Structures are given as C-alpha cells and as structure tokens.
Amino acid sequence: MPAPATCPCGLPAPYQDCCGRFHRGEASAPTAELLMRSRFAAFGTGDAPYLLRTWHPADRPARLDLDRRLRWTRLEILQTTGGGVVHTEGTVRFRAHYVERGRPGELEEHSRFVRLDGRWVYAGVV
C-alpha cells in the first residue's frame, strides 16, 4: 500500500515525518499515545510487521492478517494515563473510525502499554 501524504494518526504532520519514521524503524515512539497513534497508522497503511513488532511478546499472535475490506479513517484519543517519557506503564482509551463496504463503523478500546527493553509495546486491553 503506498504511503499517505498526511499521517493517518491524526496529527498535523506528513506521514513520512510522523508515524512513518516509527514504521521504518528509524525511531521508537517515545510515549504510549504516540505508539497507539503509530499502530493506528500501521493498520491504515497495512503494515502488519510493525504491528507485530510493537505487540508484547506474551500476547503477540504468530501472524496477523489485516482485513483489507476495512479502511481506517480517523482516530480519537479519549483518555491517557501514564505512558509518558518517564513512565513504564500507561493506558490509552481511543475510538477508531473505519469504513467497511461503504458503511461507517467505529471501535472503542482501552489499551494497556508497557515499556519492554526501553520501548513501548501494546500489552492488550484493560
């Protein structure tokens, strides 16, 4: 899938300078919220390898088949706790909007993140 011009995560930056740098492995997300945003962008760009790399190994699936019928359109961050540059754990409650077969939908989740070897990883649902 070609890289989008603006970042799907919702921040006002070009994809290449925003979540693209995380997807390419040039940097790691410094906060749980930025990791959440970069994971949303990875769903939007079809980057399953990034999603697997940023998933806690205890819960990471062996493989991830993304549903190509879903087009992720918008991310709302509803609440964050912890997850900053000085924290080791954090949560992000979000609402992700999508379109499937022309019909809009949304997914709301309260996700948990932890630092593992200095990097934020997704650790499941709260």
C-alpha positions in Angstrom: 0.0 0.0 0.0 1.5 3.4 -0.9 2.4 5.8 2.0 -0.2 8.5 2.5 0.8 12.2 2.3 -0.7 13.2 5.7 -0.3 10.9 8.7 -3.4 8.7 9.3 -2.8 9.0 13.1 -4.5 12.4 13.1 -1.5 14.6 14.0 -0.9 17.5 11.6 2.3 16.2 10.0 3.3 14.4 6.9 3.3 10.6 7.3 7.0 10.2 6.5 7.9 12.6 9.3 5.3 11.4 11.8 4.5 7.7 12.1 6.4 6.7 9.0 9.7 7.1 10.9 8.5 4.6 13.5 7.2 2.2 10.8 10.6 2.3 9.1 12.4 1.6 12.4 14.3 5.0 12.4 12.8 5.8 15.8 10.7 4.4 18.6 7.5 6.0 19.8 8.5 8.0 23.0 5.1 7.8 24.6 2.2 5.2 24.8 -0.1 7.6 23.0 2.4 8.0 20.1 2.7 4.2 19.9 -1.1 4.0 19.8 -1.2 6.5 17.0 1.5 4.8 15.1 -0.3 1.4 15.5 -3.5 3.0 14.1 -1.5 4.4 11.2 0.0 0.9 10.7 -3.5 -0.6 10.4 -4.3 2.2 8.0 -1.2 1.5 5.8 -1.4 -2.2 6.1 1.9 -2.5 8.0 1.4 -5.9 9.8 5.1 -6.3 10.5 5.1 -3.1 12.6 2.1 -4.1 14.5 3.7 -7.4 15.4 7.0 -5.7 16.4 5.1 -3.4 18.8 3.0 -6.1 20.4 4.1 -7.5 23.7 5.6 -11.0 23.1 3.5 -12.6 25.8 0.3 -11.8 23.8 1.6 -11.4 20.2 0.0 -13.6 17.6 2.3 -15.7 15.4 0.9 -13.8 12.3 -1.5 -11.0 11.6 -3.8 -11.0 8.6 -5.3 -7.5 8.2 -8.8 -7.2 6.8 -8.4 -5.3 3.5 -12.1 -4.5 3.5 -11.6 -2.1 6.4 -10.4 1.4 5.6 -9.4 3.1 8.9 -10.3 6.8 8.6 -9.9 8.6 11.9 -8.5 8.2 15.4 -9.8 9.9 18.5 -7.8 9.8 21.7 -10.3 9.9 24.5 -8.1 9.5 27.6 -4.5 8.7 28.6 -3.0 7.7 31.9 0.8 7.4 32.5 2.6 6.4 29.3 4.9 9.4 29.3 8.6 9.5 28.7 9.3 8.8 32.5 6.7 6.1 32.9 6.9 2.3 32.5 3.2 1.7 32.0 0.3 3.6 30.5 -3.2 3.3 29.1 -4.8 4.9 26.1 -8.6 4.9 25.6 -9.4 5.6 21.9 -12.1 5.5 19.3 -11.0 4.3 15.8 -13.3 5.1 12.9 -13.4 2.9 9.8 -15.4 2.2 6.6 -16.3 -1.3 5.6 -18.1 -1.9 2.3 -19.2 1.7 2.2 -20.6 1.6 5.8 -19.0 3.6 8.6 -18.2 2.0 11.9 -16.1 2.6 15.0 -14.1 0.6 17.5 -13.6 1.8 21.0 -10.9 0.3 23.2 -9.0 1.0 26.4 -5.5 -0.3 25.7 -2.6 -1.0 28.0 1.0 -0.3 27.1 4.3 -1.2 28.9 8.0 -0.4 28.3 9.9 -3.5 27.3 13.6 -3.2 26.8 13.2 0.6 26.7 10.5 0.6 24.0 6.7 1.0 24.4 4.7 -2.1 23.3 1.0 -2.9 23.2 0.1 -5.2 26.1 -3.6 -5.8 25.5 -7.0 -4.4 26.5 -7.5 -3.0 30.1 
